[in-house]
Amino acid sequence: MSRTWRDAAEEALYGPGGFYLRTEGPAGHFRTSVHASPLYARAVAALLTRVDRALGHPATLDFVDVGAGRGELTSGVLDALEPAVAARTRAYAVERAGRPEALDSRVEWAAEIPATVDGLLFANEWLDNVPVDVVEVDEDGIARLVLVREKDGTETLGEPLAPGPDSDWLARWWPLTDEPGSRAEIGRTRDEAWARAVDAVRGGLAVAVDYAHHAGRRPPFGTLTGFRDGRECRPVPDGSCDITAHVALDACAGPGSVLLTQREALNSLGVTGGRPPLALATTDPAGYVRALASAGEAAELTARGGLGDFGWLLEPVGVAPDALLVDIADHEEQ
């Protein structure tokens, strides 16, 4: 049976036996910034501490990790916080899979984003797994929905894309030429998912981090792909692999939001990748080795052409954004 990519991916990722419900979790198949280094959790903890300060140190400070995998980031952030801040922090790991048995007891496991958030909502590589429809231009220059067979990933072209919200989204955010074979992923479902997440934040900050592209630089043939066992693979919506596509973060961005690269964001949070002074090798050899290893991890997180090119979308709610991450005078508000 052939279905749209949106329907097929929803079932393959989150249906019975779906990829994200499997025992090994995402970390069994690919490595995100969370898994690359504990420096990432420390940087998010530093950001949460800035949010806490901007909110006036509330009695309860929320940290919501959306698309939490097996709770690795949530636990890492709690461990990295100053004890006084950690004692006031209510941490949620939001994921459709069941709660891992060994998860830190301080973490609340939830299938949905809490109704209200006062603090930091952080979504690392969540939006790329919100399923989207795919369109392709046929030989006559007409954009048609792409259908996929669940069993083996074989694609066929379906009906022309009808006028409506999806075609309006394409016209605004990813206009296609009439070149046969041109493709686009319709990001409207992600815009709506992110808007719902931001709506839950009563005060503080919402952050989405993901593979991203922007208007004027959209990939001409789309980005839909699969991942299995640490390698990119052909996307087959049978539950055996991740189904992912890069995110049009500029389309998700609301008024007053800020778009940065991960390199810029982490640099502002103290993750720079600079090598330790050589003199430290003489005065504290063990400390030098630790600092050198940390510098290598920071370099990976901020690398050009790699994790450092990920997009960060910041949506402040009721707080001044320049107190949270960077001096936004250096960056264009959306």
NORBEL-V968905 format. One record per helix or strand of 2 or more residues. SS is the DSSP state (H for helix, E for strand). FROM is the first residue (numbers start at 1). TO is the last residue. Records with the same first field share a line. If there is no record, write none. Layout:
# NORBEL-V968905
SS: FROM-TO, FROM-TO
This chain:
# NORBEL-V968905
E: 2-4, 61-66, 89-94, 107-110, 117-124, 133-137, 143-149, 155-160, 183-186, 201-210, 225-228, 231-233, 242-244, 258-261, 311-317
H: 5-14, 19-21, 26-28, 33-36, 38-54, 72-80, 83-88, 127-129, 165-173, 188-199, 249-252, 262-268, 280-283, 285-301, 307-309, 321-323, 328-330
